[in-house]
Amino acid sequence: MSSDLSNYPIPLSFLAVPMPYLTEKKQNIQHILVFNLTYGERVFYLNEPQYLIGRYPKNSIVINAEGISREHATLIKQTPNDHHFSYLIIDGTIERGKSRNGIRVNGNKINQCELRHGDVIYFTKEITAHYYIIDQKSQEFIENLTPNVFSTATSCDYKNISTETQIIEHPIKKPTLSEITNLASVVELSPIPIIEINNQGVITYLNPSANLKFPDLEKAQVRHPLLKGLIEKANYNNGSLVIREVDIKDQSFEQHIHYLTKEKLIRSYIFDITQRKQAEMQLKYHAFHDSLTGLANRAFFDQHISLTIKNCERYNKLLAILFIDIDNFKNINDTLGHGIGDRILNCFAQRLTSQVRKSDLVCRWGGDEFVVILSEIQDPDQSAKFAKRLLKTFEHPLTIERNQIYLKCSIGIACYPEDGKNAEILLKNADAALSRTKESGRNHYQFYNPEMSLEIAENFALETQLHQAIKNEELILHYQPQINIKTGQVYGLEALVRWKSPNLGLVGPNKFIPIAEKTGLILPVGEWVLKTACQQNKKWQQMGLPPVRVAVNLSAQQLQQPDLIKTVEKILDLVGLEPQWLELEVTESILMKNTTLASQTLHELRNMGVYISMDDFGTGYSSLGYLKKFPFDTLKIDQSFVRELNQNPEDISIISAIMTLSRGFNMRVIAEGVENQEQLNLLQQLDCEEMQGYFFSHPLTQEEVLNYLLSFNQQKYLIFP
């Protein structure tokens, strides 16, 4: 198309600048309000933040006419961004309410309305005002149209415009050709493409920007995407503005269409919004996808699952939700760093995605947790097959920066509709199944069953009541005697915590200790046990009983507390108990949490004079390395070896080996769980001298301990060499 635009005359209406143009040249824009009164015209520049229009003499803009209220309307300046501003017109005032006769904009009654270029405001049937947004170069043109009546409306010039006597009526003067040419150059030089067609679809004007941006416009005419459908809507009211989005190849445009019915013209202003649309798409993508793996996120899952469930309900189909957690991922992160940890998550996501169908959905739930929706399955066994297939894929290691990493994962499965009919219940039940999988050894899968929910509910109730139990001092200690069968003496007592609940009765540690460990309550519980055991031991000594050592179990969280040494020192000092009468028990699993910190802490405690013992010895990864690294005084043989001692020769061999080890390291050995004479005899034959168990005594209350010690029959258990 030729760049010569002489065939397209520039209409006078181009002197006004539409609202979108404000974003280009804010400094050249002027807002005006032209009142058409029975006695002439009045024109006002608008610049101030607020104007009050009405008959009241102190208003910003005073209009004395019949039907006009004292405070008929309010103009408020709107500044949506740094590029432009506009005015909002309100019927009446914010404080005093609406005017008597109301306001109409373009014929429509309004309470408030953001004004656009060309809007007609009806204050009464006879009194109207036109709102224009013009280039400041048009000021001379406006003055020529209405000389001596042009006013600048401000909050302080009401004295000059408050009476009708100041209004002068003048004839309209036509602009010269040079003035029109000067004003039209604003449109010609605009970087915004401007297109004008008549009601027959013939292009009547293109500015240079439109010609350069859309060179095929003249050839395509009304078939061009920007012109399609415009003629069909040419019956809009004069001044109507329609905004639509148009995609042309890989670009997006926002088209502002002005219908000028009196002139029989349709004018469009075209804005390139490609970058904005791309940014919106990117924002939308990030809103529904995980930034690390690219998988769908929770927000996407929430939208997708409800639709999937409705589809299954409608067509009577099944679906499965699988909650998946990478086993021991925290250890991987702590050992190899978060950078490699992120790469592992990506690899895991890729392998997971490779196992699903196109109709299924994989989401990253957060951290190392993932959720899979298997839609339209025939039976629950399909989800089990998927779980097995997924577990098998991780039999092959990942190689990342020369590190070979074997990943394992735990899976919990819930099926619709058997395990729940909405997303919330299905997720909760899949999570419950996942928790059971972790508790039972990890690296496999489990289906949900209702017993899991019952157990979770019970645990939640226990947790809530456990918080109160600590405050209400419902915890108590029982003590189990430790006997030396060679000397026939009670040489120690193991402190065992119990919970005497007013609602639940006596609750054993196997029920509430795991909950305390998960919730962090184990720290206040552990400190209470330590302090109470030391206080009670001191009381027995003050009563004249032979001193015995009290053993207290340390939890993993306690051992990792940096102030554990100070806590023990403080308690011993507070109750006045010598350190030699306190023994602290730890298990191998606790030591493995952080061997360096555990070794340092236990050595400091041993240097204080506190005795250290390893509980449940032989059940973990016991080795000579442990016995050399940690300052143990005592090894406690786990009751699992003692229980079937008379039936399992292997247990006899294990205990014999432990006895040999203990003598080599100069350690005492205690056999736990001794329940009958036969076990006692076998242990005695293996040179084990110290024992505890039901054969000697059940755990005793503090009162029962006193009676037990006073009535203890040394001869009953005395074994002579």
C-alpha positions in Angstrom: 0.0 0.0 0.0 1.3 3.5 -0.9 2.4 5.7 1.9 0.5 8.6 0.2 -2.6 9.1 2.4 -4.0 12.0 0.4 -7.0 9.8 -0.5 -7.9 9.6 3.1 -9.1 13.0 4.4 -8.5 13.7 8.1 -11.9 14.5 9.7 -12.2 17.4 12.3 -13.2 14.9 14.9 -9.6 13.8 15.0 -8.9 17.0 16.9 -10.1 15.2 20.0 -7.7 12.6 21.5 -9.3 9.3 22.7 -8.5 8.0 26.2 -5.9 5.4 25.1 -3.8 8.1 23.6 -3.1 9.4 27.1 -0.6 6.7 27.7 1.6 8.2 24.9 1.8 11.9 25.7 0.4 12.8 29.1 2.0 16.2 29.0 0.1 17.3 25.9 -3.4 16.2 27.1 -6.2 18.5 28.4 -9.5 17.5 29.9 -12.4 19.9 29.2 -16.1 20.1 30.1 -18.3 22.1 27.7 -21.8 23.1 29.1 -24.6 23.7 26.6 -27.0 26.1 28.3 -30.1 27.9 27.0 -28.0 31.1 27.0 -24.8 29.8 25.4 -21.8 27.6 26.0 -19.4 27.5 29.0 -16.1 25.6 28.7 -13.9 24.5 31.6 -10.4 23.1 31.8 -10.3 20.3 34.4 -7.1 19.9 36.4 -8.1 19.8 40.1 -8.6 16.6 42.2 -12.3 17.4 42.7 -15.1 19.6 41.5 -18.6 20.3 42.9 -21.2 21.2 40.3 -24.5 22.9 41.2 -26.4 26.1 42.1 -24.6 26.7 45.4 -22.4 29.8 44.9 -19.3 28.3 46.6 -19.3 25.3 44.3 -16.3 24.8 41.9 -18.6 25.0 38.9 -21.8 27.0 39.4 -24.7 26.5 37.1 -27.8 28.6 38.0 -30.7 27.0 36.2 -34.0 25.4 36.9 -33.8 21.7 37.8 -30.2 21.9 38.9 -29.7 21.0 42.6 -27.5 23.0 45.0 -24.9 20.2 44.8 -25.9 18.3 41.7 -22.8 16.4 40.8 -19.2 15.7 41.9 -16.2 15.2 39.6 -13.3 13.2 41.1 -9.9 12.8 39.5 -8.9 9.1 38.9 -5.2 8.2 38.5 -5.0 4.5 37.7 -1.3 4.7 36.8 1.5 7.1 36.1 0.6 7.4 32.4 -2.8 9.1 32.5 -5.8 10.1 34.5 -9.5 10.5 34.0 -12.5 11.9 35.9 -15.3 10.0 37.7 -18.7 11.7 37.9 -20.9 11.0 40.9 -24.6 11.8 41.1 -24.8 14.3 44.0 -22.0 14.2 46.7 -20.4 11.4 48.6 -21.4 13.0 51.9 -25.0 14.1 51.2 -26.2 11.6 48.7 -27.9 11.9 45.3 -29.2 15.0 43.5 -32.9 15.8 43.1 -33.3 14.9 39.4 -30.3 12.6 38.9 -27.8 12.4 36.1 -27.6 10.5 32.8 -24.5 9.8 30.7 -25.1 9.0 27.1 -28.8 8.6 27.9 -28.2 6.0 30.7 -29.0 7.0 34.3 -26.0 6.5 36.6 -25.0 6.7 40.2 -21.3 7.1 39.2 -19.5 6.7 35.9 -15.9 7.1 34.6 -16.0 9.6 31.8 -14.6 8.9 28.4 -13.9 11.2 25.5 -17.1 12.3 23.8 -19.5 11.4 26.7 -22.6 13.5 26.9 -23.8 14.3 30.5 -27.5 15.2 31.0 -28.1 17.3 34.1 -31.7 18.1 33.0 -33.4 17.7 29.6 -32.2 21.1 28.6 -28.8 21.3 30.3 -26.1 19.0 29.0 -22.3 18.9 29.0 -19.8 17.3 26.7 -16.6 15.8 28.1 -13.5 16.0 25.8 -9.9 14.9 26.1 -7.9 17.0 23.6 -4.3 17.8 22.7 -3.2 21.1 24.1 -2.5 22.3 20.5 -6.3 22.4 20.1 -6.6 25.1 22.7 -6.5 27.8 20.1 -9.1 26.0 18.1 -11.4 25.8 21.1 -10.9 29.5 21.8 -11.7 30.4 18.2 -14.9 28.3 18.5 -16.1 30.1 21.7 -14.0 33.2 22.4 -14.1 34.9 25.8 -16.1 32.1 27.4 -13.2 29.7 28.0 -12.7 29.3 31.8 -10.3 27.3 33.9 -12.4 25.6 36.6 -10.6 25.5 39.9 -11.6 25.3 43.5 -10.9 29.1 44.0 -12.4 30.8 40.8 -16.1 30.4 41.7 -16.4 34.2 42.1 -15.7 34.7 38.5 -18.2 32.1 37.2 -21.0 32.0 39.8 -23.6 34.2 38.1 -25.4 34.1 34.8 -24.5 37.7 34.1 -20.9 36.6 33.4 -22.0 34.2 30.6 -21.6 35.6 27.1 -23.0 33.9 24.1 -20.9 33.9 20.9 -21.2 32.5 17.4 -19.1 29.6 16.5 -16.1 30.5 14.3 -14.9 27.9 11.7 -11.2 27.0 11.8 -8.9 27.8 9.0 -7.2 25.2 6.8 -3.8 25.8 8.3 -5.3 25.4 11.8 -6.8 22.1 10.8 -3.5 20.9 9.2 -1.6 21.8 12.4 -4.0 20.0 14.7 -4.2 16.9 12.4 -0.5 16.4 12.5 -1.0 15.1 16.0 -2.9 12.1 14.6 -0.5 11.7 11.7 2.5 11.4 14.0 0.8 9.2 16.5 2.7 5.8 17.0 -0.7 4.2 17.6 -2.3 2.7 14.4 -5.6 4.5 13.6 -8.0 3.1 11.1 -11.3 4.6 9.9 -13.9 3.0 7.7 -17.4 4.1 6.6 -20.6 2.1 7.1 -20.0 0.4 3.8 -16.7 -1.0 5.0 -14.5 1.2 2.8 -11.3 2.5 4.4 -11.5 6.3 4.7 -8.3 6.9 6.6 -5.2 5.2 7.8 -2.5 7.0 9.7 1.2 6.1 8.8 1.5 3.8 11.9 -1.5 1.7 10.7 -0.1 1.6 7.1 3.3 0.4 8.4 2.0 -2.1 10.9 -0.7 -3.7 8.7 0.4 -3.4 5.1 -2.3 -5.8 3.9 -5.2 -3.7 5.2 -6.1 -2.1 1.9 -6.0 -5.4 0.0 -8.0 -7.4 2.6 -10.4 -4.6 3.4 -13.3 -5.9 5.6 -11.8 -9.4 5.5 -8.9 -8.3 7.6 -9.2 -9.4 11.3 -9.2 -5.8 12.5 -12.2 -4.9 10.3 -14.2 -8.1 10.5 -17.6 -7.7 12.1 -17.4 -3.9 12.5 -20.1 -3.0 9.9 -22.7 -5.3 11.5 -22.6 -3.2 14.6 -22.7 0.2 13.0 -26.1 0.9 14.5 -24.5 1.6 17.9 -25.4 4.9 19.6 -23.2 7.8 18.6 -19.9 7.9 20.6 -20.2 4.2 21.6 -16.9 2.6 22.4 -16.3 -1.2 22.0 -13.1 -2.8 23.0 -12.1 -6.2 21.7 -8.9 -8.3 21.4 -7.7 -9.5 18.0 -5.0 -12.1 17.3 -3.1 -11.8 14.1 -0.6 -14.6 13.6 1.6 -14.6 16.7 0.7 -11.1 17.8 -2.2 -9.8 20.0 -3.9 -6.4 19.7 -6.5 -4.5 21.7 -8.8 -2.6 19.4 -10.7 0.4 20.6 -13.7 1.0 18.2 -15.6 4.3 18.2 -18.9 4.3 16.4 -19.6 7.8 15.0 -23.1 7.3 13.7 -23.7 10.9 12.8 -20.7 10.9 10.6 -21.4 7.3 9.4 -17.8 6.4 10.4 -16.2 3.7 12.5 -12.8 4.6 13.9 -10.4 2.1 15.6 -7.3 2.7 17.7 -5.0 -0.3 17.7 -2.7 -1.2 20.7 -0.1 -4.0 20.5 -0.7 -6.1 23.7 1.5 -9.0 22.6 3.9 -8.6 25.5 1.1 -8.1 28.0 -0.7 -11.2 26.8 2.5 -13.2 26.9 3.2 -11.9 30.4 -0.4 -12.8 31.4 0.0 -16.3 30.0 3.3 -16.7 31.8 1.7 -15.5 35.1 -1.2 -17.9 34.5 1.2 -20.8 33.8 3.2 -20.1 37.0 0.0 -19.8 39.0 -0.9 -23.4 38.1 2.5 -25.0 37.7 5.4 -25.8 39.9 8.4 -23.6 39.0 11.0 -26.3 39.6 9.6 -29.4 37.9 7.0 -27.9 35.6 4.3 -30.2 37.0 0.9 -29.0 37.9 0.6 -27.5 41.4 -2.0 -27.5 44.1 -4.1 -24.8 42.5 -4.3 -26.7 39.2 -5.0 -29.9 41.2 -7.9 -28.2 43.0 -9.5 -27.2 39.7 -8.9 -30.5 37.9 -10.0 -32.9 40.7 -13.4 -31.5 41.1 -14.1 -31.8 37.3 -12.7 -35.4 37.3 -14.9 -36.4 40.2 -18.0 -35.0 38.5 -17.1 -36.9 35.4 -16.7 -40.1 37.3 -19.9 -39.6 39.1 -21.8 -38.9 35.9 -20.4 -41.9 34.0 -20.1 -44.2 37.1 -16.3 -44.6 36.8 -13.5 -45.0 39.4 -10.4 -43.0 40.0 -7.5 -43.3 42.4 -5.4 -40.7 44.2 -1.9 -41.6 45.1 0.1 -39.6 47.6 3.8 -40.2 47.0 6.7 -39.2 49.2 10.5 -39.6 48.5 12.0 -41.6 51.4 14.8 -39.9 53.4 14.9 -37.0 51.0 16.0 -34.6 53.9 19.1 -36.7 54.3 19.9 -36.4 50.6 19.5 -32.6 50.8 21.6 -32.3 53.9 24.4 -34.5 52.5 24.6 -33.4 48.8 23.1 -29.9 49.0 19.9 -28.3 47.8 21.2 -27.8 44.3 21.5 -31.6 43.7 18.4 -32.0 45.8 16.5 -29.9 43.2 17.9 -31.9 40.3 16.8 -35.1 42.1 13.3 -33.8 42.4 13.3 -33.0 38.6 14.5 -36.6 37.8 11.9 -38.0 40.1 9.2 -36.0 38.5 10.3 -37.2 35.0 10.3 -40.8 36.0 6.9 -40.4 37.7 5.4 -38.7 34.6 6.8 -41.4 32.3 4.6 -44.0 34.1 1.2 -42.3 33.7 -1.2 -42.1 30.8 -2.1 -38.8 29.0 -5.5 -38.8 30.8 -3.8 -38.9 34.3 -2.4 -36.0 36.2 0.9 -35.6 38.2 1.2 -32.8 40.7 4.0 -31.6 42.9 2.3 -31.1 46.2 5.3 -29.5 47.9 8.8 -30.4 49.1 9.3 -34.1 48.2 5.6 -34.9 48.0 3.7 -35.7 44.8 0.1 -36.5 44.0 -1.1 -38.6 41.0 -4.7 -38.8 39.8 -5.3 -42.0 37.9 -8.6 -41.3 36.2 -11.1 -43.7 34.8 -9.6 -46.9 36.2 -11.4 -50.2 35.9 -10.7 -51.4 39.4 -8.4 -50.5 42.4 -5.9 -53.1 41.3 -4.8 -50.8 38.4 -3.5 -48.3 41.0 -1.6 -51.1 42.7 0.0 -52.1 39.4 1.0 -48.5 38.8 2.5 -48.3 42.3 4.5 -51.5 41.7 5.7 -50.2 38.4 6.7 -46.9 39.9 8.7 -48.6 42.7 10.4 -50.8 40.1 11.6 -47.8 38.1 13.6 -46.6 41.1 15.6 -49.8 41.3 17.9 -48.2 38.8 20.0 -45.4 40.4 20.2 -41.7 39.3 23.6 -40.4 38.4 24.1 -36.7 39.2 27.5 -35.2 39.3 29.2 -38.6 39.7 26.9 -39.4 42.6 24.9 -42.6 42.2 21.7 -42.1 44.1 19.1 -44.9 44.8 15.7 -43.3 45.4 12.9 -45.0 47.2 9.4 -43.8 47.8 6.4 -44.5 49.9 2.8 -44.5 48.4 -0.6 -44.1 49.9 -3.7 -44.9 47.8 -7.4 -43.8 48.1 -10.0 -44.7 45.5 -13.2 -42.9 44.5 -16.0 -43.5 45.5 -15.2 -46.2 48.1 -12.7 -44.1 50.1 -14.4 -40.7 49.6 -16.7 -38.8 47.3 -14.9 -35.5 47.3 -11.4 -34.2 46.8 -10.8 -33.3 50.5 -11.7 -36.7 51.9 -9.8 -38.6 49.2 -6.7 -36.6 49.8 -7.0 -37.0 53.6 -7.4 -40.7 53.2 -4.5 -41.1 50.7 -2.3 -39.2 53.1 -3.4 -41.5 56.0 -2.4 -44.5 53.8 0.9 -42.8 53.1 1.6 -42.3 56.8 0.9 -46.0 57.5 3.3 -47.0 54.6 6.0 -44.9 56.3 5.4 -46.4 59.7 5.5 -49.9 58.4 8.9 -49.7 56.7 8.6 -47.4 53.6 9.4 -48.2 50.0 6.1 -49.8 49.3 2.4 -48.8 49.0 -0.8 -49.2 51.1 -4.4 -48.8 50.3 -6.5 -46.7 52.7 -8.8 -48.5 55.2 -11.2 -46.9 57.7 -9.1 -48.1 60.6 -6.5 -45.6 59.6 -8.9 -42.7 60.0 -10.0 -44.0 63.4 -6.4 -44.2 64.5 -5.6 -40.7 63.2 -8.6 -39.3 65.1 -7.6 -41.1 68.3 -4.0 -39.8 67.9 -5.3 -36.3 67.4 -7.5 -36.5 70.5 -4.5 -37.9 72.4 -2.3 -35.0 71.2 -4.9 -32.4 72.3 -5.3 -34.0 75.7 -1.5 -34.5 76.1 -1.0 -30.7 75.9 -3.4 -30.4 78.8 -1.8 -33.3 80.7 1.5 -31.5 81.0 -0.2 -28.4 82.3 -2.4 -30.3 84.7 0.5 -32.5 86.0 -1.2 -35.8 84.9 2.1 -37.5 84.1 3.5 -40.0 86.7 6.6 -42.1 86.9 6.8 -45.9 87.6 10.2 -47.6 88.4 11.3 -51.1 87.5 14.0 -52.6 89.7 17.3 -53.8 88.3 18.8 -56.8 90.2 22.3 -58.1 90.5 21.8 -61.9 90.8 25.3 -62.4 92.0 25.1 -60.0 95.0 21.4 -60.2 95.4 21.1 -56.4 95.5 18.8 -53.9 93.9 21.4 -51.7 92.3 19.2 -49.5 90.1 15.7 -48.4 89.0 14.6 -47.5 85.5 12.2 -44.6 85.4 9.2 -45.2 83.1 6.7 -42.4 82.3 2.9 -43.1 82.5 0.0 -40.8 81.8 -2.8 -40.9 84.3 -5.6 -39.3 82.3 -9.0 -38.5 84.1 -10.7 -39.4 80.8 -8.6 -42.3 79.4 -7.3 -43.9 82.6 -3.7 -45.1 82.7 -2.1 -44.5 79.2 1.1 -46.4 78.4 4.2 -44.8 76.8 3.8 -46.8 73.6 0.7 -44.8 72.9 1.6 -41.2 73.8 5.4 -41.1 73.4 5.3 -41.4 69.6 2.8 -38.6 69.5 4.9 -36.5 71.8 7.9 -37.0 69.5 6.0 -36.0 66.4 4.6 -32.8 68.0 7.7 -31.7 69.9 6.0 -32.3 73.3 8.8 -34.8 74.0 11.0 -32.0 75.1 8.9 -30.8 78.0 7.9 -34.4 78.8 11.5 -35.5 78.9 12.7 -32.6 81.1 9.8 -33.4 83.5 10.8 -37.1 83.7 14.5 -36.2 84.3 13.7 -33.7 87.0 11.0 -35.9 88.8 13.3 -39.0 88.7 16.2 -37.1 90.3 13.9 -35.5 92.9 12.5 -38.9 93.9 15.9 -40.6 94.1 17.1 -37.8 96.4 14.0 -38.3 98.6 14.7 -42.0 99.0 18.3 -41.3 99.9 17.1 -38.8 102.5 14.8 -41.5 104.0 17.9 -43.6 104.7 17.5 -46.1 101.9 20.7 -47.5 100.3 21.5 -45.2 97.3 20.6 -46.7 93.9 21.1 -45.4 90.4 18.0 -44.1 88.5 18.0 -44.6 84.7 16.2 -42.2 82.5 15.7 -42.6 78.7 16.8 -39.7 76.5 14.8 -39.0 73.3 16.5 -38.1 70.0 15.2 -34.5 70.2 16.6 -34.1 73.7 20.0 -35.4 72.7 20.2 -32.8 69.9 19.3 -29.9 72.1 22.3 -27.6 72.5 21.4 -26.8 76.1 21.0 -30.5 77.3 24.3 -30.3 79.4 23.1 -27.2 81.2 19.7 -28.7 81.7 21.1 -31.8 83.4 23.5 -29.7 85.5 20.7 -27.4 86.6 18.4 -30.2 87.6 21.2 -32.1 89.6 22.1 -28.9 91.3 18.5 -28.0 92.1 17.6 -31.3 93.7 21.0 -31.9 95.3 21.6 -35.3 93.6 25.2 -36.4 92.9 25.7 -37.2 89.2 26.8 -40.8 89.9 23.2 -41.7 90.9 21.8 -40.7 87.5 22.1 -42.9 84.4 21.0 -41.7 80.9 19.9 -44.3 78.4 20.1 -43.8 74.6 19.3 -46.2 71.7 21.3 -46.8 68.5 18.6 -45.1 66.3 19.0 -41.9 68.4 22.8 -42.0 68.0 22.6 -42.3 64.3 20.6 -39.0 63.9 23.9 -37.1 64.5 26.8 -39.2 65.6 29.2 -36.3 66.0 26.9 -34.2 68.2 25.8 -37.3 70.2 29.4 -38.4 70.9 30.4 -34.9 72.1 27.3 -34.5 74.3 27.6 -38.0 75.9 31.3 -37.5 76.6 30.5 -34.2 78.4 27.8 -35.9 80.4 30.2 -38.8 81.3 32.8 -36.3 82.4 30.3 -34.8 84.8 29.9 -38.2 86.5 26.6 -39.2 84.9 26.5 -42.9 83.8 25.6 -43.6 80.1 24.0 -46.8 78.8 23.0 -48.1 75.4 19.4 -49.4 75.4 18.1 -52.2 73.1 21.6 -53.3 72.2 21.8 -55.8 69.3 18.6 -54.7 67.5 20.3 -52.1 65.2 23.6 -51.8 63.6 25.7 -52.4 66.7 29.4 -52.5 66.0 32.8 -52.2 67.7 32.9 -48.7 66.2 30.0 -47.6 68.4 31.4 -49.1 71.5 34.7 -47.3 70.9 33.2 -44.0 69.9 30.7 -43.5 72.7 31.5 -43.5 76.5 29.1 -46.3 77.5 29.1 -47.8 81.0 26.3 -50.3 80.4 24.9 -52.3 77.5 21.2 -53.4 77.8 20.4 -56.6 75.9 17.0 -56.1 74.2 14.2 -58.3 75.6 13.6 -59.8 72.1 16.8 -61.9 72.6 15.7 -62.9 76.1 12.1 -63.8 75.3 12.9 -67.0 73.3 16.2 -67.8 74.8 15.3 -71.4 75.7 14.1 -72.0 72.1 16.5 -70.2 69.8 20.1 -71.1 69.9 21.0 -68.1 67.8 19.8 -65.8 70.7 22.2 -67.6 73.1 25.0 -67.0 70.6 24.2 -63.3 70.3 24.0 -62.8 74.1 27.3 -64.8 74.5 29.0 -62.5 71.9 27.6 -59.4 73.7 29.0 -60.6 77.0 32.4 -61.1 75.4 32.3 -57.6 73.9 31.3 -56.0 77.2 34.2 -57.7 79.1 36.6 -56.4 76.4 35.4 -52.9 76.9 34.9 -53.1 80.7 31.2 -52.5 80.5 28.3 -53.8 82.6 25.5 -55.8 80.8 21.8 -55.8 81.8 19.4 -58.3 80.3 15.9 -56.9 79.9 12.6 -58.8 79.8 13.5 -61.6 82.2 10.1 -63.3 82.9 10.9 -66.8 84.3 13.4 -68.9 86.2 14.6 -70.8 83.0 15.6 -67.5 81.4 17.4 -66.5 84.6 19.3 -69.7 84.7 20.4 -69.6 81.1 21.6 -66.0 81.5 23.5 -66.9 84.6 25.2 -69.7 82.6 26.3 -67.0 80.1 27.8 -65.0 83.0 25.1 -62.3 82.8 24.7 -60.9 86.4 22.4 -57.9 86.1 18.7 -58.3 85.0 15.3 -56.6 85.0 11.9 -57.9 84.1 8.6 -59.2 85.4 10.3 -62.1 87.0 11.7 -59.7 89.6 9.0 -57.0 89.5 6.6 -55.1 87.4 7.1 -51.3 87.2 6.2 -49.8 90.6 4.8 -46.5 91.8 7.0 -44.4 94.1 5.2 -45.7 97.1 5.5 -49.3 95.9 9.2 -48.9 95.3 9.6 -47.9 99.0 7.8 -51.1 100.2 9.7 -53.2 97.7 13.1 -52.0 98.8 12.2 -52.4 102.5 10.9 -56.0 102.0 13.3 -57.1 99.4 14.5 -60.7 100.0 18.1 -60.9 99.0 18.2 -64.7 99.3 15.5 -65.2 96.7 17.7 -64.3 93.8 21.2 -64.8 95.3 23.3 -67.2 93.1 26.5 -68.4 94.7 29.5 -69.2 92.6 
